[in-house]
Amino acid sequence: MRMNKIVISALSLSALSITSGCVTNPETGNRTVSKAAIGGVGGVVGGYLLGDILGGRNDRTAKIVGAGLGGLAGAGIGYYMDEQEKKLREQTAGTGIEVTREGDNLILNMPSNVTFAVDSSAIDPEFQTTLGSVANTLSQYEKSYVDVLGHTDSTGSDQYNQSLSERRAVSVSNFLSNSGVQSARLATKGYGESQPIASNSTEDGRAANRRVELKIVPIAQDDLDS
């Protein structure tokens, strides 16, 4: 299933300004925010991928059904995600993690300065307590998919950055799974340096681009029934 990709560069951007900053790949049809648009925006936040979940819903919902997990219906979706968002914001306050709400989806942006040492995919011991609290909430709110997305800055080769982003995403996913989050809900992907949220020409920008994101999407009962 084709997945549309849109970078949310700042909370202050309107839907119109995001659309005007997008370009369409003529071969794939995917839409992304142009590099020029990224370079001109300050106060960036993690979170994008307004399209489908990793792997597509058919594959993921089959795993959810197999694991015996249920879905959400109607107005219950918004309330469920409201409560999950509130709990996650409480747990991550002051930790350096940013929580962004986009419709019924939640994005947790975890910068590498609080999650990993430089050039490492081993989760910082000081961060494990916070990530453990996040995992506890995710395990309680089990009617949601969790995509774990790894990113790097542009320093180093494309191949190395791709590998590092994948290893970091897997490291976070494994930690969540070992902390009680059902593996059927989890999927990982590394984007290397291909999805910057800031300019790589400055240290602050590169630091913002080195991140792991959790995209939390409600499991709709309609998906499970289809």
C-alpha positions as CSV (number, residue, x, y, z in Angstrom):
1,M,0.0,0.0,0.0
2,R,1.4,3.4,-1.0
3,M,2.1,5.7,2.0
4,N,1.8,9.4,1.7
5,K,4.5,11.3,3.7
6,I,4.1,14.8,4.9
7,V,6.5,16.5,7.3
8,I,4.8,18.6,10.0
9,S,7.5,21.3,10.4
10,A,6.0,23.5,13.1
11,L,2.9,23.7,15.2
12,S,2.3,27.2,13.9
13,L,1.9,26.2,10.3
14,S,-1.6,26.1,8.9
15,A,-2.8,23.2,6.7
16,L,-2.6,25.6,3.8
17,S,1.0,26.5,4.4
18,I,2.0,22.8,4.8
19,T,0.3,22.0,1.5
20,S,2.0,24.8,-0.3
21,G,5.4,23.6,0.9
22,C,4.9,20.1,-0.5
23,V,6.2,18.6,-3.7
24,T,5.0,15.4,-5.4
25,N,7.4,12.7,-6.6
26,P,6.4,12.1,-10.2
27,E,7.4,8.4,-10.0
28,T,5.8,7.4,-6.6
29,G,3.2,10.0,-6.1
30,N,4.4,10.5,-2.6
31,R,4.3,14.1,-1.2
32,T,7.0,15.5,1.1
33,V,7.9,19.0,2.3
34,S,10.5,20.5,0.1
35,K,14.0,21.1,1.4
36,A,13.5,24.8,0.8
37,A,10.4,24.8,3.0
38,I,12.3,23.0,5.7
39,G,15.2,25.4,5.7
40,G,12.8,28.4,6.1
41,V,10.9,27.1,9.1
42,G,11.9,27.6,12.8
43,G,10.6,26.0,15.9
44,V,10.3,22.6,14.3
45,V,8.7,19.6,16.0
46,G,8.9,15.9,15.5
47,G,6.0,14.2,13.7
48,Y,4.7,13.7,10.2
49,L,3.6,10.7,8.3
50,L,-0.1,11.6,8.1
51,G,-0.6,8.6,5.7
52,D,-1.0,5.0,6.5
53,I,0.7,3.0,9.2
54,L,3.9,1.1,8.5
55,G,3.2,-2.1,6.5
56,G,-0.3,-1.1,5.7
57,R,-3.5,-1.9,7.6
58,N,-4.2,-5.3,6.1
59,D,-1.0,-6.8,7.5
60,R,-1.1,-5.0,10.8
61,T,-4.8,-5.7,11.6
62,A,-4.3,-9.4,10.9
63,K,-1.6,-9.4,13.6
64,I,-3.9,-7.5,16.0
65,V,-6.7,-10.0,15.5
66,G,-4.2,-12.8,16.0
67,A,-3.1,-11.3,19.2
68,G,-6.6,-11.0,20.5
69,L,-6.6,-7.2,20.7
70,G,-9.7,-5.2,20.0
71,G,-10.5,-1.9,18.3
72,L,-12.2,1.4,19.0
73,A,-15.5,2.7,17.5
74,G,-17.0,6.1,16.9
75,A,-16.6,8.9,19.4
76,G,-14.7,6.4,21.6
77,I,-11.6,6.9,19.5
78,G,-11.1,10.5,20.3
79,Y,-11.7,10.1,24.0
80,Y,-9.3,7.1,24.1
81,M,-6.5,9.1,22.4
82,D,-7.3,12.1,24.6
83,E,-6.7,10.1,27.8
84,Q,-3.6,8.4,26.3
85,E,-2.2,11.8,25.3
86,K,-2.8,13.3,28.8
87,K,-0.9,10.4,30.4
88,L,2.0,10.6,28.0
89,R,2.4,14.3,28.4
90,E,2.4,13.9,32.2
91,Q,5.1,11.2,32.0
92,T,7.4,13.0,29.5
93,A,7.2,16.6,31.0
94,G,10.6,18.0,31.4
95,T,12.4,15.0,29.7
96,G,13.1,16.6,26.3
97,I,10.4,14.5,24.6
98,E,7.9,16.4,22.6
99,V,4.3,15.1,22.3
100,T,2.3,16.3,19.2
101,R,-1.3,15.6,18.4
102,E,-2.3,15.3,14.8
103,G,-6.0,14.4,14.5
104,D,-6.4,11.2,16.4
105,N,-2.7,10.3,16.1
106,L,0.0,11.0,18.6
107,I,3.7,11.6,17.8
108,L,6.4,11.3,20.4
109,N,9.6,13.0,19.2
110,M,12.6,11.6,21.2
111,P,15.8,13.5,20.4
112,S,19.1,11.5,20.4
113,N,20.6,13.7,23.1
114,V,18.2,12.1,25.7
115,T,18.0,8.6,24.1
116,F,21.3,7.6,22.7
117,A,25.0,8.4,22.9
118,V,26.7,9.6,19.8
119,D,27.0,6.9,17.1
120,S,25.2,4.4,19.3
121,S,22.0,2.4,19.2
122,A,22.1,1.5,22.9
123,I,19.5,3.4,24.9
124,D,21.0,5.7,27.4
125,P,20.5,4.2,30.9
126,E,19.3,7.5,32.3
127,F,16.5,7.5,29.7
128,Q,15.3,4.0,30.4
129,T,13.1,5.0,33.3
130,T,11.3,7.6,31.2
131,L,10.9,5.1,28.3
132,G,9.7,2.5,30.7
133,S,7.0,4.9,31.9
134,V,6.0,5.5,28.2
135,A,5.9,1.7,27.7
136,N,3.7,1.3,30.7
137,T,1.1,3.7,29.3
138,L,1.3,2.2,25.8
139,S,0.7,-1.3,27.3
140,Q,-2.4,0.1,29.2
141,Y,-3.8,1.7,26.1
142,E,-3.4,-1.4,23.9
143,K,-5.9,-0.4,21.2
144,S,-3.3,1.5,19.2
145,Y,-0.6,0.8,16.7
146,V,2.9,2.0,17.5
147,D,5.3,2.8,14.7
148,V,8.9,3.4,15.7
149,L,10.7,5.6,13.3
150,G,14.5,6.3,13.3
151,H,16.2,9.3,11.8
152,T,19.7,10.8,11.5
153,D,21.3,14.0,10.4
154,S,23.3,14.2,7.2
155,T,26.7,13.7,8.8
156,G,28.3,10.5,7.4
157,S,27.4,8.3,4.5
158,D,23.9,7.6,3.4
159,Q,24.4,3.9,3.9
160,Y,25.7,4.3,7.4
161,N,23.0,6.7,8.4
162,Q,20.4,4.4,7.1
163,S,21.8,1.5,9.1
164,L,22.1,3.6,12.3
165,S,18.5,4.9,12.0
166,E,17.2,1.3,11.6
167,R,19.2,0.0,14.6
168,R,17.9,2.8,16.8
169,A,14.3,2.2,15.8
170,V,14.7,-1.6,16.5
171,S,16.4,-0.8,19.8
172,V,13.5,1.3,21.0
173,S,10.9,-1.2,19.7
174,N,12.6,-4.1,21.5
175,F,12.7,-2.1,24.7
176,L,9.0,-1.3,24.4
177,S,8.2,-5.0,23.7
178,N,10.3,-6.2,26.6
179,S,8.4,-3.7,28.8
180,G,5.0,-5.0,28.1
181,V,3.9,-3.4,24.8
182,Q,2.4,-6.2,22.6
183,S,4.7,-6.9,19.7
184,A,1.8,-7.2,17.3
185,R,1.2,-3.5,17.7
186,L,4.8,-2.5,16.9
187,A,6.6,-1.9,13.5
188,T,9.9,-0.2,12.8
189,K,11.5,1.8,10.0
190,G,14.7,3.7,9.6
191,Y,14.7,6.8,7.3
192,G,18.4,7.6,7.6
193,E,18.9,11.3,6.7
194,S,16.0,11.4,4.2
195,Q,13.4,13.1,6.5
196,P,14.9,16.2,8.1
197,I,12.8,18.5,10.2
198,A,15.4,21.2,10.4
199,S,18.4,22.4,8.4
200,N,21.5,20.2,8.6
201,S,23.7,23.3,8.1
202,T,23.7,24.1,11.8
203,E,24.5,22.0,14.9
204,D,21.1,22.8,16.4
205,G,19.4,21.6,13.2
206,R,21.4,18.4,13.0
207,A,20.6,17.7,16.7
208,A,16.9,18.1,15.9
209,N,17.2,15.7,13.0
210,R,18.8,13.0,15.1
211,R,15.7,11.5,16.6
212,V,13.4,8.5,17.1
213,E,9.7,9.1,16.8
214,L,6.8,7.0,18.1
215,K,3.7,7.3,15.9
216,I,0.7,6.1,17.9
217,V,-2.5,5.4,15.8
218,P,-5.8,4.2,17.2
219,I,-7.0,0.8,16.1
220,A,-10.4,1.2,14.6
221,Q,-12.9,-1.6,15.0
222,D,-14.0,-1.0,11.3
223,D,-10.5,-2.0,10.2
224,L,-10.7,-5.2,12.2
225,D,-14.1,-6.1,10.8
226,S,-13.3,-5.4,7.2
